[in-house]
């Protein structure tokens, strides 16, 4: 046999063997559904670990026939750590954290005309075998805004207030900003309820007076665990 052709055959067989090995490893990797996810929960302001936070691993395929279900649940230890090991059988998994007096928000900047959004979970990637997250949780404070229409006021005056950082009702699993509209000259108290503390809460408001409209912005620093009163004069 020609040595040249023997070398070609040997190289070809080696290449086939490597391709077979690669394919086998890839198939094994795809078929292997074992996953691990871990993380740490901390106080957003202090960076200190939060103990006894409820952490849930949730499967949710957004199927109207099959509701989201809790796969596993645990509490963080003294170091604020948690860990799950599970078999992926659904397409979508997420991790949620919950502690009375605290909230977790993941901010997403709006693109292509969509508004900014805040989610209270972390989505897991489909093909990743192991993932690790940090959950900075905000201590909650209560916020009340008193609206006062300054002179010269008119009964037809309108103020529309939006709180981008505040939550209204759940829309799926993403929470939407709160928006309020008031008409007239009387004082109004806007109870925004519990909001993230140790941070500034943005307020946007559109005021219409004598047919002229102005768009304005303001912010208020929220102390945690207490009632925060803010006077908004327009």
Phi and psi restraints in degrees (value plus and minus 20) as a CYANA .aco file:
   2 UNK   PHI     -84.5   -44.5
   2 UNK   PSI     104.3   144.3
   3 UNK   PHI     -78.2   -38.2
   3 UNK   PSI     -52.7   -12.7
   4 UNK   PHI     -82.1   -42.1
   4 UNK   PSI     -66.7   -26.7
   5 UNK   PHI     -89.1   -49.1
   5 UNK   PSI     -50.5   -10.5
   6 UNK   PHI     -83.4   -43.4
   6 UNK   PSI     -60.2   -20.2
   7 UNK   PHI     -86.5   -46.5
   7 UNK   PSI     -58.6   -18.6
   8 UNK   PHI     -83.6   -43.6
   8 UNK   PSI     -63.7   -23.7
   9 UNK   PHI     -82.1   -42.1
   9 UNK   PSI     -61.8   -21.8
  10 UNK   PHI     -83.9   -43.9
  10 UNK   PSI     -62.8   -22.8
  11 UNK   PHI     -84.5   -44.5
  11 UNK   PSI     -60.0   -20.0
  12 UNK   PHI     -84.1   -44.1
  12 UNK   PSI     -63.8   -23.8
  13 UNK   PHI     -83.4   -43.4
  13 UNK   PSI     -58.9   -18.9
  14 UNK   PHI     -83.9   -43.9
  14 UNK   PSI     -61.7   -21.7
  15 UNK   PHI     -84.1   -44.1
  15 UNK   PSI     -62.3   -22.3
  16 UNK   PHI     -82.1   -42.1
  16 UNK   PSI     -61.5   -21.5
  17 UNK   PHI     -83.1   -43.1
  17 UNK   PSI     -61.4   -21.4
  18 UNK   PHI     -85.5   -45.5
  18 UNK   PSI     -61.8   -21.8
  19 UNK   PHI     -82.9   -42.9
  19 UNK   PSI     -60.6   -20.6
  20 UNK   PHI     -83.8   -43.8
  20 UNK   PSI     -62.7   -22.7
  21 UNK   PHI     -84.5   -44.5
  21 UNK   PSI     -63.6   -23.6
  22 UNK   PHI     -82.7   -42.7
  22 UNK   PSI     -64.3   -24.3
  23 UNK   PHI     -82.6   -42.6
  23 UNK   PSI     -61.5   -21.5
  24 UNK   PHI     -83.4   -43.4
  24 UNK   PSI     -63.6   -23.6
  25 UNK   PHI     -85.3   -45.3
  25 UNK   PSI     -60.5   -20.5
  26 UNK   PHI     -84.3   -44.3
  26 UNK   PSI     -63.9   -23.9
  27 UNK   PHI     -82.9   -42.9
  27 UNK   PSI     -61.7   -21.7
  28 UNK   PHI     -81.2   -41.2
  28 UNK   PSI     -60.3   -20.3
  29 UNK   PHI     -85.2   -45.2
  29 UNK   PSI     -62.1   -22.1
  30 UNK   PHI     -88.3   -48.3
  30 UNK   PSI     -59.7   -19.7
  31 UNK   PHI     -94.0   -54.0
  31 UNK   PSI     -43.6    -3.6
  32 UNK   PHI     -93.8   -53.8
  32 UNK   PSI      92.1   132.1
  33 UNK   PHI    -118.1   -78.1
  33 UNK   PSI     -16.6    23.4
  34 UNK   PHI     -90.7   -50.7
  34 UNK   PSI     115.6   155.6
  35 UNK   PHI    -157.1  -117.1
  35 UNK   PSI     135.4   175.4
  36 UNK   PHI    -155.1  -115.1
  36 UNK   PSI     118.4   158.4
  37 UNK   PHI    -158.4  -118.4
  37 UNK   PSI     116.7   156.7
  38 UNK   PHI    -161.8  -121.8
  38 UNK   PSI     153.8   193.8
  39 UNK   PHI     156.9   196.9
  39 UNK   PSI    -198.9  -158.9
  40 UNK   PHI    -153.7  -113.7
  40 UNK   PSI     117.5   157.5
  41 UNK   PHI    -129.5   -89.5
  41 UNK   PSI     107.5   147.5
  42 UNK   PHI    -151.3  -111.3
  42 UNK   PSI     141.5   181.5
  43 UNK   PHI     -95.0   -55.0
  43 UNK   PSI     106.6   146.6
  44 UNK   PHI     -81.5   -41.5
  44 UNK   PSI     -56.7   -16.7
  45 UNK   PHI     -99.3   -59.3
  45 UNK   PSI     -62.0   -22.0
  46 UNK   PHI    -118.8   -78.8
  46 UNK   PSI     -41.7    -1.7
  47 UNK   PHI      58.7    98.7
  47 UNK   PSI     -18.4    21.6
  48 UNK   PHI     -98.4   -58.4
  48 UNK   PSI     125.9   165.9
  49 UNK   PHI     -85.9   -45.9
  49 UNK   PSI     126.4   166.4
  50 UNK   PHI    -127.1   -87.1
  50 UNK   PSI     102.8   142.8
  51 UNK   PHI    -111.0   -71.0
  51 UNK   PSI     134.9   174.9
  52 UNK   PHI      40.0    80.0
  52 UNK   PSI      13.9    53.9
  53 UNK   PHI    -103.7   -63.7
  53 UNK   PSI     111.9   151.9
  54 UNK   PHI     -96.5   -56.5
  54 UNK   PSI     103.2   143.2
  55 UNK   PHI    -138.6   -98.6
  55 UNK   PSI     108.8   148.8
  56 UNK   PHI    -141.8  -101.8
  56 UNK   PSI     115.0   155.0
  57 UNK   PHI    -116.8   -76.8
  57 UNK   PSI      98.9   138.9
  58 UNK   PHI    -140.7  -100.7
  58 UNK   PSI     112.7   152.7
  59 UNK   PHI    -118.0   -78.0
  59 UNK   PSI     110.6   150.6
  60 UNK   PHI    -173.0  -133.0
  60 UNK   PSI      87.7   127.7
  61 UNK   PHI    -114.6   -74.6
  61 UNK   PSI      -8.2    31.8
  62 UNK   PHI      34.0    74.0
  62 UNK   PSI      21.8    61.8
  63 UNK   PHI    -125.7   -85.7
  63 UNK   PSI     106.3   146.3
  64 UNK   PHI     -86.0   -46.0
  64 UNK   PSI     -39.4     0.6
  65 UNK   PHI    -109.4   -69.4
  65 UNK   PSI     -43.5    -3.5
  66 UNK   PHI    -144.4  -104.4
  66 UNK   PSI      95.1   135.1
  67 UNK   PHI     -98.1   -58.1
  67 UNK   PSI     140.1   180.1
  68 UNK   PHI     -79.3   -39.3
  68 UNK   PSI     124.0   164.0
  69 UNK   PHI    -154.8  -114.8
  69 UNK   PSI     126.6   166.6
  70 UNK   PHI    -100.8   -60.8
  70 UNK   PSI      98.0   138.0
  71 UNK   PHI    -102.1   -62.1
  71 UNK   PSI     -66.7   -26.7
  72 UNK   PHI    -165.6  -125.6
  72 UNK   PSI     136.1   176.1
  73 UNK   PHI    -163.2  -123.2
  73 UNK   PSI     121.5   161.5
  74 UNK   PHI    -171.4  -131.4
  74 UNK   PSI     153.8   193.8
  75 UNK   PHI    -135.4   -95.4
  75 UNK   PSI     124.7   164.7
  76 UNK   PHI     -89.3   -49.3
  76 UNK   PSI     130.3   170.3
  77 UNK   PHI    -106.7   -66.7
  77 UNK   PSI    -190.2  -150.2
  78 UNK   PHI     -83.8   -43.8
  78 UNK   PSI     -40.5    -0.5
  79 UNK   PHI    -112.6   -72.6
  79 UNK   PSI     -15.2    24.8
  80 UNK   PHI      55.6    95.6
  80 UNK   PSI      -5.5    34.5
  81 UNK   PHI    -117.8   -77.8
  81 UNK   PSI     134.6   174.6
  82 UNK   PHI    -167.3  -127.3
  82 UNK   PSI     142.8   182.8
  83 UNK   PHI    -176.3  -136.3
  83 UNK   PSI     122.0   162.0
  84 UNK   PHI    -149.4  -109.4
  84 UNK   PSI     123.9   163.9
  85 UNK   PHI    -145.3  -105.3
  85 UNK   PSI     110.2   150.2
  86 UNK   PHI    -173.4  -133.4
  86 UNK   PSI     149.8   189.8
  87 UNK   PHI    -125.2   -85.2
  87 UNK   PSI     104.7   144.7
  88 UNK   PHI     -97.3   -57.3
  88 UNK   PSI      93.6   133.6
  89 UNK   PHI    -140.7  -100.7
  89 UNK   PSI     -32.5     7.5
  90 UNK   PHI    -130.6   -90.6
  90 UNK   PSI     149.3   189.3
  91 UNK   PHI    -102.7   -62.7
  91 UNK   PSI     -54.2   -14.2
  92 UNK   PHI    -141.8  -101.8
  92 UNK   PSI     105.9   145.9
  93 UNK   PHI    -148.5  -108.5
  93 UNK   PSI     127.8   167.8
  94 UNK   PHI    -162.6  -122.6
  94 UNK   PSI     141.4   181.4
  95 UNK   PHI    -137.7   -97.7
  95 UNK   PSI     109.6   149.6
  96 UNK   PHI    -140.7  -100.7
  96 UNK   PSI     127.1   167.1
  97 UNK   PHI    -143.1  -103.1
  97 UNK   PSI     126.5   166.5
  98 UNK   PHI    -168.4  -128.4
  98 UNK   PSI     111.1   151.1
  99 UNK   PHI    -169.4  -129.4
  99 UNK   PSI     108.1   148.1
 100 UNK   PHI     -74.3   -34.3
 100 UNK   PSI     113.4   153.4
 101 UNK   PHI      66.4   106.4
 101 UNK   PSI     -18.9    21.1
 102 UNK   PHI    -154.1  -114.1
 102 UNK   PSI     139.9   179.9
 103 UNK   PHI    -162.7  -122.7
 103 UNK   PSI     131.8   171.8
 104 UNK   PHI    -136.4   -96.4
 104 UNK   PSI     113.1   153.1
 105 UNK   PHI    -154.9  -114.9
 105 UNK   PSI     109.2   149.2
 106 UNK   PHI    -126.9   -86.9
 106 UNK   PSI      96.7   136.7
 107 UNK   PHI    -105.5   -65.5
 107 UNK   PSI     115.5   155.5
 108 UNK   PHI    -146.7  -106.7
 108 UNK   PSI     102.4   142.4
 109 UNK   PHI     -91.8   -51.8
 109 UNK   PSI     110.8   150.8
 110 UNK   PHI     -87.0   -47.0
 110 UNK   PSI     121.0   161.0
 111 UNK   PHI    -152.2  -112.2
 111 UNK   PSI     134.3   174.3
 112 UNK   PHI      33.6    73.6
 112 UNK   PSI      21.9    61.9
 113 UNK   PHI      68.7   108.7
 113 UNK   PSI     -28.5    11.5
 114 UNK   PHI    -103.8   -63.8
 114 UNK   PSI     125.1   165.1
 115 UNK   PHI     -94.5   -54.5
 115 UNK   PSI     143.4   183.4
 116 UNK   PHI     -80.6   -40.6
 116 UNK   PSI     131.1   171.1
 117 UNK   PHI    -159.0  -119.0
 117 UNK   PSI     139.3   179.3
 118 UNK   PHI    -149.3  -109.3
 118 UNK   PSI     104.0   144.0
 119 UNK   PHI    -132.3   -92.3
 119 UNK   PSI     131.0   171.0
 120 UNK   PHI    -128.6   -88.6
 120 UNK   PSI      17.1    57.1
 121 UNK   PHI    -176.8  -136.8
 121 UNK   PSI     150.8   190.8
 122 UNK   PHI    -142.3  -102.3
 122 UNK   PSI     106.9   146.9
 123 UNK   PHI    -101.8   -61.8
 123 UNK   PSI     123.3   163.3
 124 UNK   PHI    -116.2   -76.2
 124 UNK   PSI     124.3   164.3
 125 UNK   PHI    -100.4   -60.4
 125 UNK   PSI     124.6   164.6
 126 UNK   PHI     -85.0   -45.0
 126 UNK   PSI     -66.5   -26.5
 127 UNK   PHI    -114.3   -74.3
 127 UNK   PSI     -26.7    13.3
 128 UNK   PHI     -94.7   -54.7
 128 UNK   PSI     109.9   149.9
 129 UNK   PHI     -96.2   -56.2
 129 UNK   PSI     -57.9   -17.9
 130 UNK   PHI    -155.1  -115.1
 130 UNK   PSI     118.3   158.3
 131 UNK   PHI    -156.6  -116.6
 131 UNK   PSI     130.2   170.2
 132 UNK   PHI    -156.5  -116.5
 132 UNK   PSI     114.8   154.8
 133 UNK   PHI    -150.2  -110.2
 133 UNK   PSI     136.6   176.6
 134 UNK   PHI    -136.9   -96.9
 134 UNK   PSI     111.7   151.7
 135 UNK   PHI    -131.3   -91.3
 135 UNK   PSI      79.3   119.3
 136 UNK   PHI    -101.5   -61.5
 136 UNK   PSI      96.7   136.7
 137 UNK   PHI    -121.7   -81.7
 137 UNK   PSI     117.9   157.9
 138 UNK   PHI    -108.6   -68.6
 138 UNK   PSI     112.9   152.9
 139 UNK   PHI     -90.2   -50.2
 139 UNK   PSI     118.9   158.9
 140 UNK   PHI    -110.5   -70.5
 140 UNK   PSI     123.5   163.5
 141 UNK   PHI    -146.9  -106.9
 141 UNK   PSI     143.4   183.4
 142 UNK   PHI    -122.4   -82.4
 142 UNK   PSI     115.5   155.5
 143 UNK   PHI    -142.8  -102.8
 143 UNK   PSI     109.2   149.2
 144 UNK   PHI    -146.5  -106.5
 144 UNK   PSI     110.1   150.1
 145 UNK   PHI    -133.5   -93.5
 145 UNK   PSI     102.5   142.5
 146 UNK   PHI    -116.0   -76.0
 146 UNK   PSI     101.2   141.2
 147 UNK   PHI    -114.5   -74.5
 147 UNK   PSI     107.8   147.8
 148 UNK   PHI    -150.9  -110.9
 148 UNK   PSI     101.2   141.2
 149 UNK   PHI    -105.1   -65.1
 149 UNK   PSI      90.2   130.2
 150 UNK   PHI     -94.9   -54.9
 150 UNK   PSI     134.6   174.6
 151 UNK   PHI     -88.2   -48.2
 151 UNK   PSI     128.0   168.0
 152 UNK   PHI    -100.5   -60.5
 152 UNK   PSI      99.3   139.3
 153 UNK   PHI    -120.0   -80.0
 153 UNK   PSI     133.0   173.0
 154 UNK   PHI    -153.3  -113.3
 154 UNK   PSI     130.4   170.4
 155 UNK   PHI     -84.3   -44.3
 155 UNK   PSI     -40.3    -0.3
 156 UNK   PHI    -110.2   -70.2
 156 UNK   PSI     -20.5    19.5
 157 UNK   PHI     -82.0   -42.0
 157 UNK   PSI     122.7   162.7
 158 UNK   PHI    -151.6  -111.6
 158 UNK   PSI     116.0   156.0
 159 UNK   PHI    -146.7  -106.7
 159 UNK   PSI     109.0   149.0
 160 UNK   PHI    -134.7   -94.7
 160 UNK   PSI      96.5   136.5
 161 UNK   PHI    -129.1   -89.1
 161 UNK   PSI     113.5   153.5
 162 UNK   PHI    -144.3  -104.3
 162 UNK   PSI     114.9   154.9
 163 UNK   PHI    -133.8   -93.8
 163 UNK   PSI      74.1   114.1
 164 UNK   PHI     -81.0   -41.0
 164 UNK   PSI     -50.1   -10.1
 165 UNK   PHI    -106.2   -66.2
 165 UNK   PSI     -29.2    10.8
 166 UNK   PHI    -109.0   -69.0
 166 UNK   PSI     140.8   180.8
 167 UNK   PHI    -128.8   -88.8
 167 UNK   PSI     119.4   159.4
 168 UNK   PHI    -125.1   -85.1
 168 UNK   PSI    -163.2  -123.2
 169 UNK   PHI     -93.1   -53.1
 169 UNK   PSI     138.6   178.6
 170 UNK   PHI     -90.5   -50.5
 170 UNK   PSI     112.6   152.6
 171 UNK   PHI    -135.6   -95.6
 171 UNK   PSI      73.5   113.5
 172 UNK   PHI      52.1    92.1
 172 UNK   PSI    -136.7   -96.7
 173 UNK   PHI    -144.3  -104.3
 173 UNK   PSI      -7.4    32.6
 174 UNK   PHI    -137.3   -97.3
 174 UNK   PSI     113.0   153.0
 175 UNK   PHI    -115.6   -75.6
 175 UNK   PSI     121.8   161.8
 176 UNK   PHI    -119.5   -79.5
 176 UNK   PSI     137.7   177.7
 177 UNK   PHI     -85.5   -45.5
 177 UNK   PSI     135.1   175.1
 178 UNK   PHI    -107.3   -67.3
 178 UNK   PSI     122.7   162.7
 179 UNK   PHI    -158.7  -118.7
 179 UNK   PSI     116.9   156.9
 180 UNK   PHI    -157.0  -117.0
 180 UNK   PSI     127.5   167.5
 181 UNK   PHI    -151.9  -111.9
 181 UNK   PSI     111.7   151.7
 182 UNK   PHI    -148.5  -108.5
 182 UNK   PSI     126.9   166.9
 183 UNK   PHI    -147.5  -107.5
 183 UNK   PSI     119.5   159.5
 184 UNK   PHI      95.8   135.8
 184 UNK   PSI    -189.7  -149.7
 185 UNK   PHI    -127.9   -87.9
 185 UNK   PSI     -31.4     8.6
 186 UNK   PHI     -92.5   -52.5
 186 UNK   PSI     135.0   175.0
 187 UNK   PHI     -92.8   -52.8
 187 UNK   PSI     122.7   162.7
 188 UNK   PHI    -150.8  -110.8
 188 UNK   PSI     122.0   162.0
 189 UNK   PHI    -129.2   -89.2
 189 UNK   PSI     102.8   142.8
 190 UNK   PHI    -120.8   -80.8
 190 UNK   PSI      85.6   125.6
 191 UNK   PHI    -108.4   -68.4
 191 UNK   PSI      87.5   127.5
 192 UNK   PHI    -108.8   -68.8
 192 UNK   PSI     -26.3    13.7
 193 UNK   PHI      52.7    92.7
 193 UNK   PSI    -169.6  -129.6
 194 UNK   PHI    -101.4   -61.4
 194 UNK   PSI     109.6   149.6
 195 UNK   PHI    -154.4  -114.4
 195 UNK   PSI     147.9   187.9
 196 UNK   PHI     -82.8   -42.8
 196 UNK   PSI     111.0   151.0
 197 UNK   PHI    -116.8   -76.8
 197 UNK   PSI     155.2   195.2
 198 UNK   PHI      38.1    78.1
 198 UNK   PSI      11.2    51.2
 199 UNK   PHI    -177.4  -137.4
 199 UNK   PSI     147.4   187.4
 200 UNK   PHI    -109.1   -69.1
 200 UNK   PSI     112.5   152.5
 201 UNK   PHI    -120.0   -80.0
 201 UNK   PSI     104.4   144.4
 202 UNK   PHI    -101.4   -61.4
 202 UNK   PSI     121.4   161.4
 203 UNK   PHI    -145.5  -105.5
 203 UNK   PSI     110.5   150.5
 204 UNK   PHI    -135.6   -95.6
 204 UNK   PSI     116.2   156.2
 205 UNK   PHI    -164.8  -124.8
 205 UNK   PSI     123.4   163.4
 206 UNK   PHI    -135.4   -95.4
 206 UNK   PSI      98.9   138.9
 207 UNK   PHI    -129.9   -89.9
 207 UNK   PSI     108.8   148.8
 208 UNK   PHI    -134.6   -94.6
 208 UNK   PSI      99.1   139.1
 209 UNK   PHI    -157.8  -117.8
 209 UNK   PSI     106.1   146.1
 210 UNK   PHI      33.0    73.0
 210 UNK   PSI      18.7    58.7
 211 UNK   PHI      60.4   100.4
 211 UNK   PSI     -23.9    16.1
 212 UNK   PHI    -122.5   -82.5
 212 UNK   PSI     116.6   156.6
 213 UNK   PHI    -136.1   -96.1
 213 UNK   PSI     114.4   154.4
 214 UNK   PHI    -143.2  -103.2
 214 UNK   PSI     120.8   160.8
 215 UNK   PHI    -128.6   -88.6
 215 UNK   PSI     103.8   143.8
 216 UNK   PHI    -148.1  -108.1
 216 UNK   PSI     144.7   184.7
 217 UNK   PHI    -155.1  -115.1
 217 UNK   PSI     132.6   172.6
 218 UNK   PHI    -174.5  -134.5
 218 UNK   PSI     153.6   193.6
 219 UNK   PHI    -171.6  -131.6
 219 UNK   PSI     135.9   175.9
 220 UNK   PHI    -157.1  -117.1
 220 UNK   PSI     115.1   155.1
 221 UNK   PHI    -104.0   -64.0
 221 UNK   PSI     107.8   147.8
 222 UNK   PHI    -123.7   -83.7
 222 UNK   PSI     101.5   141.5
 223 UNK   PHI    -100.9   -60.9
 223 UNK   PSI     118.4   158.4
 224 UNK   PHI     -95.2   -55.2
 224 UNK   PSI     131.1   171.1
 225 UNK   PHI      48.8    88.8
 225 UNK   PSI     -10.9    29.1
 226 UNK   PHI    -155.1  -115.1
 226 UNK   PSI     149.5   189.5
 227 UNK   PHI    -103.8   -63.8
 227 UNK   PSI     106.9   146.9
 228 UNK   PHI    -129.5   -89.5
 228 UNK   PSI     100.1   140.1
 229 UNK   PHI    -123.4   -83.4
 229 UNK   PSI     114.1   154.1
 230 UNK   PHI    -153.8  -113.8
 230 UNK   PSI     106.7   146.7
 231 UNK   PHI    -113.8   -73.8
 231 UNK   PSI     104.3   144.3
 232 UNK   PHI    -134.5   -94.5
 232 UNK   PSI      89.4   129.4
 233 UNK   PHI    -119.3   -79.3
 233 UNK   PSI     114.7   154.7
